[in-house]
């Protein structure tokens, strides 16, 4: 069945774009469509002025798109370092792989401290950071994040959002689906609100003061 209808959305260079809305609105389906994990009936996905609509997922990774799915999906029986190495399958240069892993460890010191620990021993927040780090190994220009703070304690959630800002400040564009709408809007350059597979509103941080948006979408 068709989930998305006439969706028009844009992510600029080094920009955080938040996608919020009720459960079942089609937010995750939109990310999967961009990453060619869902059937696209019509329309186009343009990435760097190139039609990427029908490119297979592995080709999208080579083009510069990485995806972190919902649910902290890591390889539990591999170490932290081995998980990061799994993210490097698209790179054929061992020196580049080493450099990218070192860069991830610089961004996320907690991963460096636990690089020899198995992923299943990490906390939920550490597993989410590992999943993001594994995606960053691929040198993306666009990072798709599906519910990065899902199920995390408030302190850990705050840390995740701080990491997302840091990634953006290094020049990576981010499209983020997030149920913690208020925090997502606060760090986003632009926010799209989705309902029933359609974009119903778009705005910047000013929507934090919009009474209708606050009452319906921001839990206030």
Beta strands, then each sheet from edge to edge (+ up, - down):
strand 1: 16-20
strand 2: 46-47
strand 3: 50-51
strand 4: 65-68
strand 5: 142-146
strand 6: 173-177
strand 7: 190-195
strand 8: 198-203
sheet 1: 4+ 5+ 6+ 1+ 7+ 8-
sheet 2: 2+ 3-
end
